Amino acid sequence: MARLSREFYARDTLTVAQKLLGTYLVRRLNGEFLVGRITETEAYIGRCDKACHAYGYRKTARTSTLFMAPGHAYLYLIYGMYHCLNFVTEPEGEPAAVLIRAVESAAGEETIRRLRFGEKPMTPYREKNFLNGPGKVCKGFALTTADNGLDLTGEELFVCESLADIGLPCPPPAAERICAGPRIGVDYAEEAKDFPWRFQLVKE
């Protein structure tokens, strides 16, 4: 199966954050593909970004994953309850990553819904807010800190450019554009809070 290579992630983080839009996050869980089309990302660059966990090359047990080779998953817990999925970027030793903020379900939706909501019935509110946040993405794809460090070029968690890459039918292309703006929840990061490093696909 085709998937994004390590070279894809080894580039400038802002480039990777934008190039990931429209690609497909794939999680193999109990033999089933859970798939979501990536629609929103945020870039974090340790060497210059006070919002990055490894700002100023701060290496701890938590941030050590950010120093790994590009193309690994960096998962951490926020507020003691929500997990966040990031993709390590740039050369090994350069702490940077892209946060996956939102996806649209593309395959395995019944399982994703069950992981998100249990047996609760779907409502318009839940439908609207299905996978539109990093914690929601991780819950729907059963990702936790136990998956921290996963190789994104492996079999368990990866990204592909097209559903055809995993043998699924492709939907017709949509008219979309990329919008950039400040990241969410980083008001503590001084000047970095205004960096326009959040990227979204917006329908035309």
Beta strands, then each sheet from edge to edge (+ up, - down):
strand 1: 24-29
strand 2: 32-45
strand 3: 73-78
strand 4: 82-88
strand 5: 96-107
strand 6: 157-160
strand 7: 176-181
strand 8: 198-203
sheet 1: 3+ 4- 5+ 2- 1+ 6-
sheet 2: 3+ 4- 5+ 2- 8+ 7-
end
